[in-house]
């Protein structure tokens, strides 16, 4: 290891130790009342929020914001780990060692043979990302004993619905249960949309909800076949909507017009104004 690498390693260790010590002081007697009051249960939503804010920063391409949000993710991960250390469940060190062990165990093509599972040269070549993922799943099942009764076991119920739909479909696809081509999925989308229209005309709320779910599920299938992350796509659209709507608000204010249904034509005009300018820029 070079001198530069040694210095970088020392800096990383110092930075992590500083974060750990900061969290320890916040949780200690005489620390911050808010931080001392938190539990793993109360931080669940915060952890999810920080992850989404990180995704948003990445999508925006703002590296300073990404750095800040990743820090918040680290804060929540270390804070939660330290809480369990305080409960004598496991330590922060246990968390770090566990994830390192798992990474090494599931990458025999990089680190060498895993107990009960040989790496490359034994018929388990991993020369493509797809083969690496297949090996990852095999090790989970054969070495770690995580095989369930269904191929869908292990897809967390806690995932957002859009993300869970994508993962369920990917698991089923690995078993060969999938559309062969993306073009094959479009008729299914049309079919589900027709059923939703029929349900909407019938006015039965339960059936409308069911059919709408089928439409969304089929759209996730389309996204997957087009190699687009549906969650990221929707995040971009949400951001676009916010940008255009705030433009409408400011434009209406400058024009001295109220935001109400009687002035929908004016709002549409300002909306289209920004939309069309964006198209011109591209």
C-alpha positions as CSV (number, residue, x, y, z in Angstrom):
1,X,0.0,0.0,0.0
2,X,1.4,3.4,-1.0
3,X,1.9,6.3,1.4
4,X,-1.1,8.1,-0.2
5,X,-3.3,5.0,0.3
6,X,-2.1,4.8,4.0
7,X,-3.0,8.4,4.5
8,X,-6.4,7.9,2.9
9,X,-7.1,4.9,5.1
10,X,-6.1,6.7,8.2
11,X,-8.4,9.6,7.2
12,X,-11.3,7.3,6.7
13,X,-10.8,5.7,10.1
14,X,-10.5,9.0,11.8
15,X,-13.7,10.3,10.1
16,X,-15.7,7.2,11.1
17,X,-14.4,7.3,14.7
18,X,-15.4,11.0,14.8
19,X,-18.9,10.2,13.7
20,X,-19.2,7.3,16.1
21,X,-17.9,9.5,19.0
22,X,-20.3,12.3,18.1
23,X,-23.3,9.9,18.2
24,X,-22.1,8.4,21.4
25,X,-22.0,11.8,23.1
26,X,-25.4,12.7,21.7
27,X,-26.8,9.5,23.2
28,X,-24.9,9.8,26.5
29,X,-26.3,11.3,29.8
30,X,-26.1,15.0,29.4
31,X,-26.3,14.7,25.6
32,X,-29.1,15.9,23.3
33,X,-32.6,15.2,24.8
34,X,-34.0,14.5,21.3
35,X,-31.3,12.1,20.3
36,X,-31.4,10.3,23.7
37,X,-35.2,9.9,23.3
38,X,-35.0,8.1,19.9
39,X,-35.4,4.4,19.4
40,X,-34.9,2.1,16.4
41,X,-38.6,2.2,15.9
42,X,-38.7,6.1,15.8
43,X,-35.9,6.3,13.3
44,X,-37.5,3.9,10.7
45,X,-39.2,6.7,8.8
46,X,-36.2,9.0,9.0
47,X,-34.0,6.3,7.5
48,X,-36.4,5.9,4.6
49,X,-36.7,9.7,4.1
50,X,-32.9,10.1,4.0
51,X,-32.5,7.3,1.5
52,X,-35.1,9.0,-0.8
53,X,-33.4,12.4,-0.4
54,X,-30.2,10.8,-1.4
55,X,-31.8,9.4,-4.5
56,X,-33.3,12.8,-5.3
57,X,-29.9,14.4,-5.0
58,X,-28.3,11.8,-7.3
59,X,-31.1,12.3,-9.9
60,X,-30.5,16.1,-9.8
61,X,-26.8,15.5,-10.4
62,X,-25.9,17.8,-7.5
63,X,-22.7,16.2,-6.0
64,X,-22.5,18.6,-3.0
65,X,-26.1,17.6,-2.1
66,X,-25.3,13.9,-2.7
67,X,-22.4,14.2,-0.3
68,X,-24.6,15.8,2.3
69,X,-27.5,13.3,2.0
70,X,-25.1,10.3,2.1
71,X,-23.8,11.7,5.3
72,X,-27.4,11.7,6.7
73,X,-27.7,8.0,5.6
74,X,-24.5,7.2,7.4
75,X,-25.7,9.1,10.4
76,X,-28.9,7.0,10.6
77,X,-27.1,3.7,10.0
78,X,-24.5,4.3,12.7
79,X,-27.1,5.8,15.1
80,X,-29.3,2.7,14.7
81,X,-26.3,0.4,15.1
82,X,-25.2,2.2,18.3
83,X,-28.7,2.0,19.7
84,X,-28.6,-1.8,19.4
85,X,-25.1,-1.8,20.9
86,X,-26.6,0.1,23.9
87,X,-29.3,-2.7,24.1
88,X,-26.5,-5.3,24.1
89,X,-28.0,-6.8,20.9
90,X,-24.9,-6.4,18.7
91,X,-22.2,-3.7,18.3
92,X,-21.4,-1.3,15.5
93,X,-18.3,-3.4,14.8
94,X,-20.5,-6.4,14.4
95,X,-22.5,-4.6,11.7
96,X,-19.4,-3.6,9.8
97,X,-17.8,-7.1,10.0
98,X,-21.1,-8.8,9.0
99,X,-21.4,-6.8,5.8
100,X,-17.8,-7.2,4.9
101,X,-18.0,-11.0,5.5
102,X,-21.1,-11.1,3.3
103,X,-19.5,-9.2,0.5
104,X,-16.4,-11.4,0.5
105,X,-18.5,-14.6,0.8
106,X,-20.7,-13.6,-2.1
107,X,-17.9,-12.7,-4.4
108,X,-15.7,-15.8,-4.7
109,X,-14.8,-14.7,-8.2
110,X,-13.0,-11.8,-6.6
111,X,-11.9,-13.1,-3.2
112,X,-11.5,-16.8,-3.8
113,X,-13.5,-19.9,-2.8
114,X,-16.4,-19.6,-0.4
115,X,-17.0,-22.4,2.1
116,X,-19.4,-24.8,0.3
117,X,-19.2,-22.8,-3.0
118,X,-16.3,-22.7,-5.3
119,X,-15.5,-19.7,-7.4
120,X,-14.4,-19.5,-11.1
121,X,-12.9,-22.6,-12.6
122,X,-15.6,-24.9,-11.1
123,X,-18.3,-24.1,-13.6
124,X,-19.3,-20.9,-11.8
125,X,-17.9,-18.4,-14.3
126,X,-19.0,-14.8,-13.7
127,X,-18.0,-12.9,-16.8
128,X,-21.2,-10.9,-17.0
129,X,-23.3,-8.9,-14.4
130,X,-26.2,-11.3,-14.9
131,X,-24.0,-14.3,-14.0
132,X,-22.7,-12.5,-10.9
133,X,-26.3,-11.9,-9.7
134,X,-27.2,-15.5,-10.3
135,X,-24.1,-16.6,-8.3
136,X,-25.1,-14.1,-5.5
137,X,-28.5,-15.8,-5.2
138,X,-27.0,-19.3,-5.3
139,X,-24.7,-18.5,-2.4
140,X,-27.6,-17.0,-0.4
141,X,-29.5,-20.3,-0.9
142,X,-26.8,-23.0,-0.9
143,X,-24.3,-21.5,1.6
144,X,-26.4,-19.2,3.8
145,X,-29.5,-21.4,3.7
146,X,-31.8,-18.6,2.8
147,X,-33.9,-20.6,0.4
148,X,-37.6,-20.2,1.1
149,X,-40.6,-22.2,-0.1
150,X,-41.1,-19.7,-2.9
151,X,-38.8,-17.8,-5.3
152,X,-40.6,-14.7,-4.1
153,X,-39.6,-15.2,-0.5
154,X,-37.2,-12.5,0.7
155,X,-38.8,-9.6,-1.2
156,X,-39.5,-7.3,1.7
157,X,-43.0,-6.4,2.5
158,X,-41.6,-3.1,3.8
159,X,-40.6,-1.9,0.3
160,X,-42.6,0.9,-1.4
161,X,-45.2,-0.8,-3.6
162,X,-43.5,0.3,-6.9
163,X,-40.1,-1.1,-5.8
164,X,-41.7,-4.3,-4.5
165,X,-43.5,-4.9,-7.8
166,X,-40.3,-4.5,-9.7
167,X,-38.5,-7.0,-7.4
168,X,-41.3,-9.5,-7.5
169,X,-41.3,-9.4,-11.3
170,X,-37.5,-9.8,-11.4
171,X,-37.6,-12.8,-9.1
172,X,-40.3,-14.5,-11.2
173,X,-38.3,-13.7,-14.4
174,X,-35.4,-15.6,-13.1
175,X,-37.6,-18.7,-13.0
176,X,-38.5,-18.1,-16.7
177,X,-41.9,-16.6,-15.8
178,X,-41.7,-13.5,-18.0
179,X,-42.7,-11.9,-21.3
180,X,-40.1,-12.8,-23.9
181,X,-40.0,-9.3,-25.5
182,X,-41.0,-5.8,-24.3
183,X,-43.4,-5.6,-27.3
184,X,-45.4,-8.5,-25.8
185,X,-46.2,-6.4,-22.7
186,X,-48.0,-3.5,-24.5
187,X,-51.2,-5.5,-25.2
188,X,-51.3,-6.4,-21.5
189,X,-51.2,-2.7,-20.6
190,X,-54.0,-2.0,-23.1
191,X,-56.0,-4.9,-21.7
192,X,-55.6,-3.7,-18.1
193,X,-56.5,-0.1,-19.1
194,X,-59.7,-1.3,-20.7
195,X,-60.6,-3.2,-17.6
196,X,-59.9,-0.1,-15.5
197,X,-62.2,2.0,-17.7
198,X,-64.9,-0.7,-17.3
199,X,-64.5,-0.7,-13.6
200,X,-64.6,3.1,-13.4
201,X,-67.8,3.1,-15.3
202,X,-69.3,0.5,-12.9
203,X,-68.4,2.7,-9.9
204,X,-67.4,-0.2,-7.6
205,X,-64.5,1.3,-5.5
206,X,-62.9,-2.1,-4.7
207,X,-62.9,-3.2,-8.3
208,X,-61.5,0.2,-9.4
209,X,-58.7,-0.2,-6.9
210,X,-57.9,-3.7,-8.0
211,X,-57.9,-2.8,-11.7
212,X,-55.8,0.3,-11.1
213,X,-53.3,-1.9,-9.3
214,X,-53.1,-4.2,-12.3
215,X,-52.5,-1.2,-14.6
216,X,-49.6,0.0,-12.4
217,X,-48.2,-3.5,-12.2
218,X,-48.2,-3.9,-16.0
219,X,-46.5,-0.5,-16.4
220,X,-43.7,-1.6,-14.0
221,X,-43.3,-4.6,-16.3
222,X,-42.9,-2.3,-19.3
223,X,-40.3,-0.2,-17.4
224,X,-38.4,-3.4,-16.4
225,X,-38.3,-4.6,-20.0
226,X,-37.2,-1.1,-21.2
227,X,-34.5,-1.2,-18.5
228,X,-35.9,1.9,-16.8
229,X,-36.3,2.1,-13.0
230,X,-39.9,3.0,-12.5
231,X,-39.2,4.7,-9.2
232,X,-36.5,6.9,-10.6
233,X,-38.7,7.7,-13.6
234,X,-41.6,8.8,-11.4
235,X,-39.2,10.8,-9.2
236,X,-38.0,12.7,-12.3
237,X,-41.6,13.3,-13.3
238,X,-42.5,14.6,-9.8
239,X,-39.6,17.0,-9.9
240,X,-40.7,18.2,-13.4
241,X,-44.3,18.7,-12.1
242,X,-43.0,20.8,-9.1
243,X,-40.9,22.9,-11.4
244,X,-43.7,23.6,-13.8
245,X,-46.4,24.2,-11.1
246,X,-44.2,26.6,-9.2
247,X,-43.6,28.5,-12.5
248,X,-47.4,28.7,-12.9
249,X,-47.8,30.0,-9.3
250,X,-45.2,32.7,-9.8
251,X,-46.5,33.7,-13.3
252,X,-50.1,33.9,-12.0
253,X,-48.9,36.1,-9.1
254,X,-47.0,38.4,-11.4
255,X,-50.1,38.7,-13.6
256,X,-52.3,39.5,-10.6
257,X,-54.4,36.4,-11.2
258,X,-55.8,34.1,-8.5
259,X,-55.1,30.4,-8.6
260,X,-58.6,29.0,-9.0
261,X,-60.7,27.0,-11.6
262,X,-62.0,30.2,-13.2
263,X,-58.5,30.9,-14.4
264,X,-57.6,27.4,-15.5
265,X,-56.9,28.6,-19.1
266,X,-54.3,31.1,-17.8
267,X,-52.7,28.4,-15.7
268,X,-52.6,26.1,-18.7
269,X,-51.0,28.9,-20.8
270,X,-48.2,29.4,-18.2
271,X,-47.7,25.6,-17.8
272,X,-47.4,25.1,-21.6
273,X,-45.0,28.1,-21.7
274,X,-42.5,26.4,-19.5
275,X,-43.1,23.0,-21.1
276,X,-42.5,24.3,-24.6
277,X,-39.4,26.3,-23.6
278,X,-37.9,23.0,-22.2
279,X,-38.5,21.3,-25.4
280,X,-36.8,24.1,-27.3
281,X,-33.8,23.9,-25.0
282,X,-33.4,20.1,-25.8
